[in-house]
Amino acid sequence: MRKIYSNNNVALVWHVKNMLQQQGIEVEIRNDRLYSVAGEIPVSECMGEVWVINALNYQTAERLIGEMELLCMPEFDSWVCHACGEEVDGAFALCWNCQAAPTGQTSDISD
Ligand SMILES: [Zn+2]
């Protein structure tokens, strides 16, 4: 286990986790408060950590996160998830909370 990412923006932490899992990298989110509210809406202002389970994936994960950060320019308008009502940063193609795509759009995450 090795910590790859931490941020007090829980939306970004979840985004990193989902992005890495989509790349086949096993990760885990660590945060006592997140654990305690598992399955509920995470508290928006608490530090979350993403840990890579297999340290062999660390470098790949680091590269992917670096690419993600380059892509995630904060110039997009945020959108409100039609499924759960959370506000989602416009840089995210899927809702950070429930992974729903924006209304009328399909996920355009591609690699
Ligand atoms: Zn949602």
Residues whose N, C-alpha, C, O or C-beta is under 5 A from the ligand:
A	BS01	ZN	C81 A83 C84 G85 C95 N97 C98 Q99 A100
